[in-house]
């Protein structure tokens, strides 16, 4: 019985292919495409951050997507914040305790993360839950809790946020070579 049904369907498809195609196309529900502007902005953030971190010879430069994703996952208002903090605390991860993945001076630099993505995720979550959700929603408000007793930390973090913002990628679209 199955063979007869399959042969019948094949015969119908061969005899009436346009009608079957038209019916199937007209029945397909069209869904709106993902917001192209938001997708392009997301990709621009990744590309710019990666190029900037390569320029700074950061060991986590090739993890720019994971850094942006962590900031987005926890709703941080600025995808550049964690990278900027790492600029102040460790020259973008270049000077850290061995195998710690601690580019942000977490627990005075003594904390050991499992990987760069682990660091991005834990720091983004903590910044959101322990800082932003408590009203510490600017670098200036974060500074006294994150980096006491420094009076210059906020200014340095702001400098690196602006440095990332102003960074000009190679106009050819080529990324700089990654070497440490």
PEDA-V987004 format. One record per run of one state. SS is the DSSP state (H for helix, E for strand, - for the rest). FROM is the first residue (numbers start at 0). TO is the last residue. Records with the same first field share a line. If there is no record, write none. Layout:
BEGIN
SS = FROM-TO + FROM-TO
END
This chain:
BEGIN
- = 0-0 + 15-15 + 27-34 + 55-59 + 73-79 + 90-104 + 109-114 + 134-137 + 146-151 + 166-179
H = 1-14 + 16-26 + 35-54 + 60-72 + 80-89 + 105-108 + 115-133 + 138-145 + 152-165
END
